[in-house]
Amino acid sequence: MKIEISDLQLLLAAIENKGMPISAAIALINGSVKSKKVRVKAPIKLTVDYAKTVNQAVADGKYNAANNDISSENFPVPGELIGKKVKISGKIFHFNRGISSEDVIKEMDEAEFRPATLMELLAFGAAYPELQKQYSIIALGSFWIDYDRRRYVPYLGKDSVDRRLDLDQFGNDWRAWYRFFGVRK
């Protein structure tokens, strides 16, 4: 079987998305690891480009569908960050149980993380586009208030049109399959 360099790049990106060291991936492939619950908590390193507007960062993600309320108008970039490139270290949190937004934030705080903002989520979505096809990833660090005074947070998800960028209510009790993007404090 001939392996192309592009196939190896995809394999390495998938391993990196799972936060798995190469040695653990090799052990899993060779069958020396029997459990599917190999969990390695490697940081996700990203650069968030605040020289871009929210609209430009959404376009970079090449989503099949994006909620029109996710815009520069509704999610302005803080003035002190405009024009800067900021390196962050993030992590996907999965609680494997129903959980409130407040409890997610509390548990992230205890792990010395904070909820990701929209721009951080957009940088993540552009860098790891395949990951959201596996599960929805929520950023509780930014919200938009609609005309009924409800808070909505952005998330990366999948539906019949493949990858999407959407909003859901902050006060939800999130189901067990949701993941949350956090950033090291």
C-alpha positions as CSV (number, residue, x, y, z in Angstrom):
1,M,0.0,0.0,0.0
2,K,1.4,3.4,-1.0
3,I,1.0,6.1,1.6
4,E,0.9,9.7,0.4
5,I,2.4,12.5,2.5
6,S,-1.1,14.2,2.6
7,D,-2.5,11.0,4.2
8,L,0.3,11.1,6.9
9,Q,-0.5,14.8,7.5
10,L,-4.2,13.9,8.0
11,L,-3.3,11.1,10.3
12,L,-1.0,13.3,12.4
13,A,-3.6,16.0,12.6
14,A,-6.2,13.5,13.8
15,I,-3.8,12.2,16.5
16,E,-3.1,15.8,17.5
17,N,-6.8,16.6,17.6
18,K,-7.3,13.7,20.1
19,G,-4.4,15.1,22.2
20,M,-2.7,11.7,21.9
21,P,1.1,11.4,21.9
22,I,2.6,9.6,18.9
23,S,3.8,6.7,21.2
24,A,0.2,6.1,22.4
25,A,-1.1,6.2,18.8
26,I,1.4,3.6,17.8
27,A,0.5,1.4,20.7
28,L,-3.1,1.7,19.9
29,I,-2.5,0.9,16.2
30,N,-0.3,-2.1,17.2
31,G,-3.1,-3.4,19.4
32,S,-1.1,-3.2,22.7
33,V,-3.7,-0.8,24.1
34,K,-7.1,-2.6,24.3
35,S,-9.2,0.2,25.8
36,K,-10.9,2.8,23.6
37,K,-10.7,5.2,26.5
38,V,-7.1,6.3,26.0
39,R,-7.2,9.9,27.4
40,V,-4.2,12.1,27.1
41,K,-4.7,15.8,27.9
42,A,-2.3,17.6,25.6
43,P,-2.7,21.3,25.1
44,I,-4.1,22.8,21.9
45,K,-1.8,25.6,20.8
46,L,-3.3,28.3,18.7
47,T,-2.7,31.9,17.6
48,V,-5.8,34.1,17.6
49,D,-5.5,36.9,15.1
50,Y,-7.4,40.0,16.4
51,A,-6.4,41.9,13.3
52,K,-9.3,40.1,11.7
53,T,-12.9,40.9,12.3
54,V,-15.4,38.3,13.6
55,N,-16.8,38.2,10.1
56,Q,-13.4,37.5,8.6
57,A,-12.6,34.8,11.2
58,V,-16.0,33.2,10.4
59,A,-15.1,33.2,6.7
60,D,-11.7,31.5,7.5
61,G,-13.6,28.6,9.1
62,K,-15.3,27.8,5.8
63,Y,-18.4,26.6,7.6
64,N,-21.2,25.1,5.5
65,A,-23.7,27.2,7.5
66,A,-23.2,30.0,10.0
67,N,-25.7,31.8,12.2
68,N,-26.2,35.4,10.9
69,D,-26.2,36.7,14.5
70,I,-22.5,35.7,14.8
71,S,-21.1,38.9,13.5
72,S,-18.7,41.7,14.3
73,E,-21.7,43.8,15.4
74,N,-23.0,41.3,18.0
75,F,-19.6,40.0,19.1
76,P,-17.2,42.9,19.0
77,V,-13.5,42.3,19.6
78,P,-12.3,44.0,22.8
79,G,-10.5,47.3,21.9
80,E,-7.3,46.3,23.7
81,L,-6.9,43.2,21.5
82,I,-7.6,44.8,18.1
83,G,-4.6,44.3,15.7
84,K,-2.8,41.8,18.0
85,K,-2.0,38.1,17.5
86,V,-2.3,36.2,20.8
87,K,-1.0,32.7,21.5
88,I,-3.2,30.6,23.6
89,S,-3.2,27.1,25.1
90,G,-6.5,25.4,25.1
91,K,-8.2,22.2,26.0
92,I,-11.5,20.4,25.1
93,F,-13.5,19.6,28.3
94,H,-15.9,16.7,28.2
95,F,-17.8,15.9,31.4
96,N,-19.6,12.8,30.1
97,R,-22.8,13.9,31.9
98,G,-25.5,16.6,31.8
99,I,-24.1,19.8,33.1
100,S,-25.1,23.5,33.5
101,S,-23.2,26.3,32.0
102,E,-22.3,27.6,35.5
103,D,-20.9,24.2,36.5
104,V,-18.8,24.0,33.3
105,I,-17.2,27.4,34.1
106,K,-16.7,26.3,37.8
107,E,-14.9,23.1,36.8
108,M,-12.8,24.9,34.2
109,D,-11.8,27.4,36.8
110,E,-10.8,24.6,39.2
111,A,-8.5,23.3,36.4
112,E,-7.0,26.8,35.9
113,F,-8.9,27.3,32.6
114,R,-11.5,29.8,31.5
115,P,-14.2,29.4,28.8
116,A,-13.0,30.2,25.3
117,T,-14.3,33.4,23.6
118,L,-15.8,33.4,20.1
119,M,-12.6,34.5,18.4
120,E,-10.7,31.7,20.2
121,L,-13.4,29.2,19.1
122,L,-13.2,30.5,15.5
123,A,-9.4,30.1,15.5
124,F,-9.9,26.6,16.8
125,G,-12.5,25.8,14.2
126,A,-10.3,27.0,11.4
127,A,-7.3,25.0,12.7
128,Y,-9.2,21.8,13.4
129,P,-12.2,21.7,11.0
130,E,-12.7,17.9,11.3
131,L,-13.1,17.8,15.0
132,Q,-16.5,19.4,15.1
133,K,-17.8,16.6,12.9
134,Q,-17.3,14.3,15.9
135,Y,-19.1,16.4,18.5
136,S,-20.3,19.9,19.2
137,I,-17.8,22.3,20.9
138,I,-19.2,25.2,22.9
139,A,-17.4,28.5,23.9
140,L,-19.0,29.9,27.0
141,G,-16.7,32.9,27.2
142,S,-18.6,35.1,24.7
143,F,-22.4,35.7,24.5
144,W,-24.9,37.7,22.6
145,I,-28.1,39.0,24.1
146,D,-31.2,38.8,21.9
147,Y,-34.2,41.0,21.9
148,D,-35.9,38.8,24.6
149,R,-32.8,39.4,26.9
150,R,-31.7,35.7,26.5
151,R,-27.9,35.0,26.4
152,Y,-26.6,32.9,23.5
153,V,-23.2,31.4,23.2
154,P,-21.4,30.2,20.0
155,Y,-20.7,26.6,19.2
156,L,-19.2,24.5,16.4
157,G,-21.5,21.7,15.4
158,K,-22.5,19.3,12.7
159,D,-25.8,18.7,11.0
160,S,-27.2,17.6,7.6
161,V,-25.1,20.3,5.9
162,D,-21.9,19.2,7.6
163,R,-20.0,21.8,9.6
164,R,-21.9,24.7,11.1
165,L,-21.3,27.7,13.4
166,D,-24.4,28.4,15.6
167,L,-25.7,29.8,18.8
168,D,-27.4,28.1,21.8
169,Q,-28.7,29.5,25.1
170,F,-26.2,30.0,27.9
171,G,-28.4,28.7,30.7
172,N,-28.8,25.3,29.1
173,D,-28.3,22.1,30.9
174,W,-25.9,20.6,28.3
175,R,-26.3,17.0,27.5
176,A,-23.5,14.5,28.1
177,W,-22.1,14.5,24.5
178,Y,-21.3,18.2,24.4
179,R,-17.7,19.4,24.7
180,F,-16.4,22.8,25.8
181,F,-13.4,24.7,24.7
182,G,-11.3,26.2,27.5
183,V,-8.2,28.4,27.5
184,R,-5.4,28.2,30.1
185,K,-5.5,31.2,32.4
